[in-house]
Amino acid sequence: MAVTVPHFLQRMQQELVSGGYNDYEPEFKAEFKNWILRAQQKGQRIDIALVELVRRELVHGEGHLAHPSSQAGSVPSDSVMCRFYKSLCAAIFSAIEMRSVLNRCFQRFLFEKMNAQEKGEGDLRQKWEKIATSMYEESRNFSHKLTPIIESTGDDVASHQSPSTGMNNLHAAVLYGCTGIVQMIIQDIKDCHRNQPELSRRVILAENSTDVNALAIAIGNNQVQIAKLLLGAEPGLATTPDFGSKLEHYPLHYLIDHILRPVDVDEPTPPVETWCELIQDIVKIDPVRNLTARCNLSKRSRDGDTPLGPDMTPYQMATRASKGREEEDLPLMSMLRAVEEQLEELIWRYLEGTSIQKAGLDNMTDLNLSDFDAVESGQQINNFASFVEKFKSSQEFNPFSPRLTRLNLPDISTANSPEASEAVVKLLNRLKDDFKIDRIIRLSAKNSHSSRISDDLIASWVGIFGVEELSWEKYDFDISSLVSLADKKKLRLRHLSLYTTGHKGVLSHWTSPSGILAMPEVNDSLFLKLGTLQTANLEQLEVVSIYLVEAFKDNLVAGLPSQSKDYVKLKDWIEEEYKTSTKKAGMEKSPALRVVLTAAHPAKRYHKFREPSVNQKFDRSIQTAQALLESEPREEAIKIAIIDNGVSCGLQDISGNIKGGDSFVYDAGHCKTPWFTPVDPHGTHMASLIVRANPYCDLYVYRVCSEQRDLKDEHVAQAIEMALKAKVDIINFSWSFDAKTPKTEKALLLAKSTLVFCAKPDALKVYPADYRSTISVTQATNQPLTLEVDGSPDLVLPGENVAVRSPPYAVRQDTQASGSSVSTALAAGVASLVLMLSREWKVENWDMLKQKDVMIGVFKRFMGSNSSIPYVNPQVLFGDTAALEYAMKDNIKRHGREL
């Protein structure tokens, strides 16, 4: 569109050059205003007309603002341009009252800046940004007409968007990479809503017409520094899923998606280190929410062939994307792997317990050994030293990833012998050398008074494993070794808990410049030596907790005297010493200090186990079936899930059968208790019975409790779901609830092709045994007679004084067990033998035997003369293999006809 150059520009130029501009400034502004109004009357787009005018004057030097002595085509000087900017902007604001027109003009100048950048015209890019900046600054004299705010009239944020672009001016400034303007807009938004901060948040969080907010725009255009600026102004941008509200994904998802499928933008792609810094900034604001959030980006992928799928966390996106890329795309592969490593590091650092699995890391990440805590008088139910002796990795058993988020060593504070301390040393060495663990983020322990673990040895483990949070309850710990690690740049500590009896000499050392304050940032910082500060860099250590330990008689913790005079006096003294040392060190910032009074840790008390039963071995009649499997080549093993209180991995009889496991039990500190360290032998007993029946099965262990009273419906439901994901053939549940369990019942509805054997104790109506989808099992005495039960069980098996194996570390080795739980495990083992034989015999549609009615039908063929009692006699069942094979085929055929 042709634009007529106003005639007054020549006179304006002369006054700008001569210095007499100020006298005529109002006149020039009025002329500009009239020119704008005439352009409007002619139907010209004001923003386009202004851009053409500025381009003519500033870009090509074809107008009237060049210095008279300049050659034709030269552009005006910076001083002339600055005055021109000011006059132009003032004229625009005095001539135009409509906010939408002003926004359009402002955003048009920003757009021209981007155009100049695309064409490689660096100087012109700066000039267009200058005029846009001048225009925004001038707007401040006209009640923030260019600042996106919520008016007192109650207008919505969306009303401040330019109709032609669907963006407010914050979006536009971010899109075109104008950092200075972004800073001014954010400051003005906060100033305008100084007394209503929630309105400021709404404006900064606002989306454009395509449901994208300012942070997403910055990420999508490689504006990393602006993204950091936005996060600093409004942290809520890091946790809102409104990138958009329709897509429901979070900033990390958007960022990884952008790295994975880059689009053509003006800004060059930042180095991967810059992206990783932005990832850290986003995660720090809300680690759990950002790292565990799931989304579905598959609907909006920019290419037709994407390795991404639905419902993924940021870490899962990065890992799947890196695996799905072509090897020749090396730069992208390298960037994705770096992002993957960064996300993994943040998961380890900030998350614990179930959050780590939710973020996408599947391997076990906690090792909580509280099952081996000593009890009163130093006695233990489970022998920790014996456990460590058997605790070794193998091809079948290594549940750990190379890093542990937390290692809780057993409480050996009441142990009377050095054996437990020696076991701790052996365990840590084994974790490093055998299990190949190279990092432990959080390490906690309670030391024995007779401990042989030195302060130097503890400090060495802190360095070897890169420990970031240390809480080793060893009184009056000498931190000199930790300071030495800092000197060698091998210290990663962020949180340190120290325990003292109140010895002032120790406290003076801890709070001195050569104590806590001498543990600085590891990277390239120096620290205090001989009391002389050599650097003022900030400390890496964030929090120090000093616990003043007070022992109570008989280990009774009652009424901690936190307000006693002695405690307050000592606490004040420590804080004053620390403050004085900080000043001496000249440090502007030092680690936060917490002083807490605590009691000596009380010993844990466990319930007493039942008296040992009479030793009697299980009927050997199943050896006939086992012999058949030994003589024939076996296909894939039958998979059996044991949902119980865990199974010891140290038993040679069953360790080779265990193919996987998980735990749903957490301690008070949200640390997962391992599935392979049960304090009660129940689950191990059940596993030994199943393997005794079928030595060729594969076991999957799911720990849902420590003892009966800990059993929870939601944990059982989760275990069932996980077992079904592992595609198990049989589930063994040798526990019971007294009332209905809705979550478990719902999970069982998914187990349509899985046999579920459940214990049904005498004279009780229990669940899940009494659900229709499960097979209930009751104990028989040594004679084929069942005891009284509430409702008929599906099966009755031997369950009195049956031989079992206990964990090798158990102090008391039970060798026999009785009850319906024993019968249930035997039923699961016998059923697995039937399934395995049917497959080895190539029985057609053999997997139909994994349906309740079909399997029970096979058992009933061999019930014997007293058919009113569903007693399974293995000797009869496996005594005639031809009859068993026929029973399998016939029941499958009959059931098929019924369907």
N, C-alpha and C positions, 0 to 999 in steps of 0.2 A: 504494500500500500504506500503510495507516494505521500510524503510528509512535507508540508511547506515549512521552510526554516523561518522562524519569526524574525522580522526586520530589526528588532531591538538588540539582537545578539551582538551585532558589530559594536554598538555603543557600549554594551555591557563589557565586551572584551577590552575595549579601550580603558574603561574605568578600572577593571581588574588589574591591568598592567600598570596603569599610572598610580594606583593606590587610592583613587577617589571613590572606590566602589561603595563604601559605607554610606556616603551621602545619598546615593541613589538606590540603595538596597530595597526600600519599600516599593519604589517605582518598578524596579525590575521584577520583584515578586508579583506585583499586580499585573505586569505584562504577561508573565508566565501563566498566571491564573486565567487571564483572558484568552490566551492561546489554547489552553486546555479546554475551556468552555466552548470555544469556537469549534475545536476538533470534535467535541461531544455532539454539538449541533449538526455537524456534517455526518454523523453516524460513524465516526472513526473509533476504533478500540483504543482507549487511552493508553493502556499498557504497551500496545504495539507502537503507537505513535511516539511515546516517550523513548522506547528502545531504539527506534529508527533515528530519532533526533540525537540521542547520546552516541549512538554508533557513528553518525556522521561527524559529530564534533570531536569525540575522543579517540575513535578508532582509526578513521581514515584521514582526519585533519582537513575535511572538505568544508567545514563550516566557518564560523566567524570567531572562534576562540583562540586560534593560534596567534603567537606573538607577531606583531607587524613585521619584525625583522626576519622572521622564520621563512624558510622556503615553502613553496606550495606543497601541500600534502603532509606537512609536519603536524604533530599532535601538540596540544598545549602542555605547558609545564605543570608539575605537580601542584604548585601553589595556586595556579589558576584553576586547575581542576577541583581542588578542595573547595574553593569559593563557589565554583559552579555547582558542585554537588549540593552544597548547603542551600544555595538559592533555588535550585531545582526542587529539592525535597520540601523546602518551606512552601514553595508555590503549590506543589502537589497537595500538601495537607491543608492549605488555605482554600484550595479550589474544590476539593472533593470531600464530601461528607460520608459517602457510603463506604462502610468497612470492607465489603466484598471487592469493590474497585481498588481500594488501597492495597488489600492483600494481593490482588492479582498483579498490580504494578510491582510490588515488592518481590513477589515470587518470580516475576518475569526477569527482573535483574539477576536474581540468583540463577535462573535457568541459563541466561547468557554467559554467566561465569562458567557453568558446566560446558556449554558449547565451545567456549574458548579453550577449555582444557582438552576436550576431545580433538581439537584441531592442533594441539600442541602450541598454542599461543599463550605462553606463560605470563607475559607482561599484561596482556589484555585480561587474563583471568583475574589478576590482582586488582586491576582497575574496576572491573565489574563488581568484585567483592567490596571494594572501597565505597562505591556509590550505594550498594545495598546496605552496607554498614551505616553510611551517613543517613540514608533514608530511615533506618530503624532508630538511630539516635535522635533524629529530628522528631520522630513520632512521639518521643517521650514528652515533648512540649505540648502535645495534643491529647493528653489523657490516655496514653498507652494504646493508641488505635491499632498498632501492629502487634501488641502483646496478646496472645491467646489466653483470655481469662474468662471467668464466669461472671457476667454482669449482675448487679444488684437486682435487676428485674427478673432474674431467675432463668436467663437463657441457658440452654444446654451447651456443653462444650462443642458439640458438632456444629452449632450455628456459626462458629468462628472459622470454619473451613472455607477455603476459596472454592466456589462452585465449579470452576473450570478444572481444578486439580483434585478436589476432595481432600486437601491437606490443610491443616492450620500452619502457621508460620514456623512453629517449632519443628514440625515434620519436614517442611521445606528446607530449613536451615541445616537440618541433619542430613537430608538427602543430598544436598549440594556441597556438603563438607565444610560449612562455614563455622569453624569452632568458636571464633570470637562472638559471632551473632548468637550461637547456641547458649553461650555463657550469659550474654545479656538477657536473652529471653527468659532463661531459667530464673535469674535473679529478679527480673521484673515480675514474673509469676508469683514468686514467693513474697515480694514486697506488696503486691496488690492484695494478696490474701494472707497478710501477716497474722491476722487474728482468726483466720479460718484455714488452718493447715490442711484440712481434709479437701477443701476446694483446690488447693495447690496440687495435691496428689491426683485429683481427678483430671486436671488439665494435663499434667505431665504423663499420666497413664493413658490419655485419650488415644483412640485409634483413628486412622484415616478411613476413607470411604471403602477401602478394601480390607478392613478389619486388621490393620497392621499398626502397631504403635511405634514410638520413636526409637526404642532400642532395636526392634526388628529391622527398621529401616537402616540404622547404623550398621548392624551386622551384615545385612544383605548388600551393602555398598562398601564393605571393607573399611568402614570408618571406626576402627578399634578405639582410638583415643576419645572420640566423641561418645562411643558406647560406655567407656569408663567414666566419662564426665556425667553422663545420664544416670548411671548406677550410683554415683556419689550423691547426686541430687535427690534421687528417689529410688531407694533400695527395692521398693515394691515392684519395680520393673523386672527384677530377677525372679520373682515368684509368681507373677501373674501368668495364667495360661491363655491370655487373651490376644495372642499373636494372630490366630485369632480365636475369638470366642466360638467360631464354628469348627475350627480345626482342633482346638483343645490340646495344644502342645506348649511346652515350656521353652525358655530361652536356649537352654543347652541343646534341646532337640533341633531347634531352628538353626543354631550355629553349626552343628555337625552336618545337618542337611545341606547347609550352604557350602561348607568345605567339600562335601562329597560331590555336589553337583554345582560347581561354580557357574555364575552367569557373567555376561559381559558388563562390567561396571567401569566407571572412570578411574577409580582408585586402584593402584596395583595391589595384587594379593599380598597381604602382610606375611612376614616369616612365621613359621609355626610357633616359635617362642612367644610371639606377640599374641597369637590365638590362645596359647596355653595360659598366659597371664590373665586374659579375659575370662577364660574358663574358671580359673581360681577365684577371681573377683565375684563371679556369679555364684559359685558354690558356697563361698564363705557366708553369704547373706542368709541362706537357709539350706544347709548341707543335706539334711534328710529329704526334704521336699524336692530339691532339684536333682539329686542323684537317684532317687527311687521313682520319680514320676514316670508314667508310661503314656505313650501316645501312638497315634497311627498316622504316619506321613505317606503311606503308600498311595493314597488317593491323589496326592498332589505332586508326585514325582515328576521331574522335568524330563526324564527320559523313559522310554517304554520298558527298558530292561533294568530293573533296580534290584539289588540284593536285599533291600529292606523289606520287612514284613510288619504286621500290625502289632500293637501293644508291646512296645519296646522301651527300655530305659536308655538314657544317653550312652552308657557303656556298651550295652548290647548293640546299639546302632553302630558305634565305632568298630566293634569287633567284627560284626557281620559284614560291614562295608569293606573292611580291609581284606577279609577273606574272599569277598566276591569280586575283587578288582583284577584286571589283567596285569600280569607281571611287568609288561612293558611300560605301564603307567607308573614309573618309579617315583616321580616327584609326589604324586598324589598318595601313593602307597606309603611313602616315608612320612608324609604329613599325618595321615590317618593313624599310623602306628604310634606316632608321637602323642597324638590326642588320646589314643587308647591308653597309653602308659600314664599320661597325666590324670585321666579320669580314675584309673586304678589306684594311683597314689592317693588321690583325694578320698576315694572310698575307704581305703585303709585308715587314713588319718582321721576322718570325721565320723565314720559309721561304726556301729557295733551290733552284735546279735543278729536278729532277723533282718535288720535293715541292709546288711551286706548282701544277703541272698536276694532281697528285693531289688537291689541295685544291679544284680546280674552276675555276681561271682558265685559259682556253684560249689567250689571246694570248701571244706571245713575251714573256718577262719578263727575260731576260738578254741582254746584248750583250757577247760575249767576242771581242775583236779580236786575240787572240794569233797568229792566222794571219799577221799583218803584223809580227811581231816582227823587229827587225833581226838580222842574223847577223854573223859575224866580219868585222872590218874595216868595219863599218857597212853592208855590202851587204844587200840584201833580195831574196828570191825574188819577193815580191809588193810592188808599190808602193802604200804606204798613201795617199799624196796623190792618186794616180790613182783609187783606190777611192772616196775621199771626194768627189771631183769628180763621180763618176757616182752616188753614193749619195743618191737623192732619192725622196721619197714620190710615189705616183701613185694613181690610182683602183684599179689592179691590185695595187700593192705598198705596203703599210704593215702589217708583221707585228707592230707593237708595240701594247701597251696604253699608256695615258697615263703609266704608271709603269714604271721598270726596277728590278728588285731588285738588279741588279749591272751596272756598266759597267766592264769591264776594258780600259783603253786599251792599245794595243800598246807593247811594250818598245822605246823609242827611245833607251835609255841609251847605245847605241854609235853612234847616227847622227851623222855628221860635218857635216851641213848643217842649216840651220834649217827646211828644207822640211817635215820630219815634225812639228815643233812647230806650224808654221802650219796643218798639216792637222788637228791635234788641236783647235785653236781653231775652225776651220771646222766640224769634226764636231759639237762641242758646241753651236755656234750653230744648226746644221742640225737637230739633235735637238729643240731648243727651238722653233724657228720653223717648221720644215717638218713634222717628225713629231709635233709638239704634245705632247712629253713634258714633264710638269711636275714629276715626282719621280724622283730616283735615290737609292735607299736606300744602296747601297754603291758607292763610287767608288775605283778604284785605278789607279795609273799609275807608270811608271818614267821619270824625266825624262832628257833629254839634257843633256850638259854645255854644249852650244851652244844650249840652249833659250832661246827668247825669251818663254816663259810666266812671267809675274811672279807673285810671291806674292799680290799683290792680286787678280789675275785668277783664280787658283785659289780664293781665298776667296770671290770673287763668285759663282763657280759653286756653291760649297757653299751659299750663300744662295739662289740662284735655283732650284736643284733640290731644296732641302730635304734635303741629304745627311746621313745619320745615322752612317755609318761611312766615315772618310776614311783612305786609305793612299796618299799621294802621295810617292813616293820622290824627294824633292828635299831635298838636304842643307841642314841649318841653316835650315829654313823659319822665316820671320818670322810668328809667330802674332798679331801686332798686328791684322791685318785680321780674323781670326776673332773676337778680342775685341770689335772694333768692331761686328761682326754681332750679337754677344750683346747689346751695348748697344742696338741697334735692334730687339731681339727677333726676329731673323731667323735664329737659329742653332738647329738641331735635332740637332747632333752628340751621339752617345752613345759612340762609340768613335773615338779619334784615334791614328794611328801617326805618329810623328815620327822623322826620320832625321838623325843628326849625325855629323860627323867627330871629335867630342870637344872642340870649341871651348868653353872654359869660359864665355866671355861669353854665348854662345847658351844654354848649359845653365842658366846663372844666370837668364836672362830667362824661360826656359820654366818653371822651378820657382819663380819669384817669385810673390808675391800678385797681381801685375798680369799674370801669364802664364796658365798652365793654370787656375789657381784662379779666374780672372776670367771663366770661361765657365759661368755658372750656369743654372738652370732658366729656360726662355724665358718662361713665362707672365707672371708679375707680379713677378719677382725683380729686385732691384738687385744690383750687384756692386762689386768693388773699383775704386776710382778713386784714383789717386795714392797707392796703398798703404793707403788707409783703408777698412776693412770697413764696409759700410752694411747688410748683412743676413747672417743666419746660415742662410738656407734651404739645403736640400740641393742639391748639384750635379746637373744633368741628365747631365753627362758621366760615364759609368760607368767606362770604362777608358782609360788613356793608355799607349801603348807607345812607349818611346824606344829606337831602334835605334842602337847604336854601330857605325858602318860601318868595317870594316877591308878595305882593298884587297889583293888577292893577285896576285902576278905571273902573267901569262899566263892570268888568269881561272881558275886552278885552285883549287877549294875543297877543301882537305884539312886536317883536324885543326884545327878552330877552337880557338884557345887560350882557351876560356872560363874556365879556372882560372888564367890568367896573372896575375901580381901587378899589372901595370898595369891590366888589365881590372877585377879585383876592387876595386882602389883607386878607380878612377873610378866604378864602379857604386855603391860605398858612399858616395862623395861626393855623387852625384846624389840618392840616397835620403835622405841626411841633410839636404841643402838643401831637398828637397821637404817633409820632416817639419817642419823649422823654419818654412818659409813657411806651412804649414797651421796651426801653433800661433799664428803672428803674426796670421793671418786669423781666429782664434777659431772655426774650423770644427770641428764635432763629426765630420763625415763629409766626405771628399773623394774624388775619383775614384781608383780603384785604379791603381797605377803599376807597370808592368813595364819593366825595363831588360834589354835583350837585345843580345848581341854578334852581329853578322852579317857576312857577307862581301859585297863588291861583287858584284852580281848577274852570274853568268856568262852570256856570250852563248850563245844557242841555236845548235845546228848541225843543218842539214837535209841529207838525202841529195841527191846530184846527180841531176838529171833526165837522161833519155836524150838522145842527140844528135838534132838536128832531122832529120826525114825529108824525102824529096823531095816537092815540092809537086805534087799531082795531084788534080784535082777529081772528085767522084763523078759517075757516069753520069747524064746529064740526061733519061734516058728516062721518068722518072716525071712529067715536065712534062705529058704527055698527060692523066694522071689529074687533076693539079692544075688543068689548064685546064677540065676537066669540072666541077669543084667551083666554079670561079670563075664559070662561066656559069649555074649553077643556084642558087636560094635554098637556103642551108644551114640545117639544123636544129641541135640542140645538138651541140657538138664532142665528139669522142672523147677520153676522159680517159686519160692515160698517166702512170703513176707511175715515177719514176726513183729507184731505190734505189742510191745511190752515195756519193761523198764530198762532195756538195754541188754547187750550180750557181750561178755568178755571176749576179746580177740586173742587172748593168750592161751586158749585151750588148743592143743595140737589136733584134737579130734575134730574140731569144727572150724578152725581158723581158715582152712583151705576152702570151705564151703561158702564163707561169707564173701559176697560180691559187692556189697554196698551197704550204706547205712546213713541215718540222719537222726537228729534229736530235736524235739520240740520242747525241751525242758530248759528253763533259764533260772539263774539264781537271782538274788535281790538286786544285784548290780547289772542285770540284763546280759549276763555272760552265759553263753550256751554251755550246757553240761554235756559232755561227749556221750555218744551212744555205746562206746566200748569200755566205760568205766562204771558199771552199775554198782551201787552200794549194797543192793539186795540181790541175791543170786537167782531170783525167780526167772528172769528172761534167759539167763544162761542155762538153767535147768531145762526150759522148754526147747531151746535150740539143740541141746544134747540129745533130747528124746526124739526130735524130728530126724536128726542125722543118724541116730541109732536105727530108726526105722528105714530111712533111705539115705545111705551114705553118698549118693550121687546127685543130691539136690543142690540147688543154689539158694543161699539165704540172703534176704534183704532185711536189715534190722532197722526198726523205727522206734526210738525211745519216746514214750509219751508220759512217763511219770518216773518217780524214784521209788514210790511205794503206793499201795492202793488208795490211800487218802489223797494223793496228789493227782489222781486221774481226772482229766477234764474232757468234756465232750468235744470242744473245738480242736484239741490236740489230736484226738483219735480221728476226727474227720479229716484233718490235714494229712495224717499219716496214711489213711486209706487213699486219698487222692494221689499222694506221691507214689504209693505202691502200684496203683493202676497206671500211672505214667511209666513206671518201670516194667509194665506188662507182666506182672506176676500171674501165676496160675492159681495159687492158693494163698489165702490170708489166714493166719492163725492169731486168734485173739483170746488169750487165756485169762482174761479179767472180766469183770462185769460191773454194770451200774444197777442200782436199785430202782431207778426211775427211767422213763423214756429219755432218749437223747436225740433231739431233733436234727442236730447237725450231722451226727453219725448216721442217722437213718437216711438223710438226704444223700450223703456220700455213698452209702451202700446201694442206692438206686443205680449208680453208674457201674456197679460190679456185676454186670449181667453175664459175663463169660468168665467169672472168677469164683472159685469155691471159697466160702468164708466159714471157717469153723470157730464156734464161740463156746466158751465154758458156761455150763448151766449148773450152779451149785444146788445142793439138796434143799428141798422144802422152800424154794424161793422162785419168784417170778422176776427175771432179770433181763437186762438188755446189754448188748444187742442180740443175745441168744434167742430171745422170744420174738424177734422180727421174722417175718415170713421168708425173707430173702436169705437168711443165714441157716447154717446147720448147727443145731444145738447138741452139745455132747455132755454126757453125765458119767460120773465115776461108777464103776462096779467094784464089788469086793473081789476077793480071789476066787469066789464062786460066781457063775454067770447070773447073778441076781442084782438088780438095781435097788438102791435105797429110795425112800419116798421123795418125790419131787412134785412141784406145783406145775402140772401140765406134762404131757409126755415128751421126752426128749426125742430128737431124731435118731441119735445113736448112743450106744452105751459101750464103753471100752474099759479095759483094766485101768485102775487109777490108784491102787493101794500099794504103798511100799515099793515103788518102781525105782530102779537104779537111775541115778542122774549124775552129772558132772557139775562141779562148782567152779567159780573163777579161781585161777591158781593163786591169786593174791588174797583170797578170803582167809581170814584168820581161822575160822571154823569151816572145815570141809564137809558139808552135808553130802552124803552119798545116796540118799533115798528121798523120795518125795511122794506125797499122796494128794488126792483131790481131783475135782473135775478139770482143773487146769492141766493136770498131767494127762488125763484122758483125751483132752482136746488136742494137745500136741501130738499124741500118738495117732489120733484120727487123721490129722493133717499129714503126718509122715506116711501112714498106710495109704491114704488117698493119692499121694504123690507117686507111690510105687505103682498103683493101678494105672495112673496116667502114663507113667514112663513105659510100662509093659505094653499098653495099648498102642503107643507110638512105635515101639520097637517091633511089635507084631504087625504093623501096617494096617491096623483096624481102620476101616473107612469112616470118615467123619469122627475120628477119635476125640476131637476137641469138644464134641457135644457132652462128653463125660464131665466137663467143667461146669455143667449145669446141675443145680441141686437135685432135682428129681431123678435125673439119669444116674448120678453117682449113688444116691441112696438106693435106687432100684437094684444096682449091682450088688451092694452090700446085703440087701434083704434076701437075695438068692442063696446066701450062705449063712443065714441066721441060726440054723439048727432047728431042733424039734420045738423048742419053746419060742415060737415066733411072736408071742405077745410082747416079748422084751427085745428091743432092737440091738441085741448084743453082737458086736463084731468080734469074731474069733479069728485072728490072723492065720492060725493053723488050718482052719477049715477053708478060709478064703483063698489061701495060696497052695492048699494041699493038692488040688487038681487043676493044673494050669489050663488044660483043654476046656474044662468047664468054665473057668474064669473068662477065657477068651470068648466062648460062646455067649456068656452072660453079658459081656460088654457089647457085642454085636447086636444081640437081640434087644437089649434095652435101648440102644441108639436107634434101631429100626422102629421099635414100638413108639418111641418118643417122636420120631420124625413123622410117623403116620398121624399122631395126635395133633401135631402142628399143622 
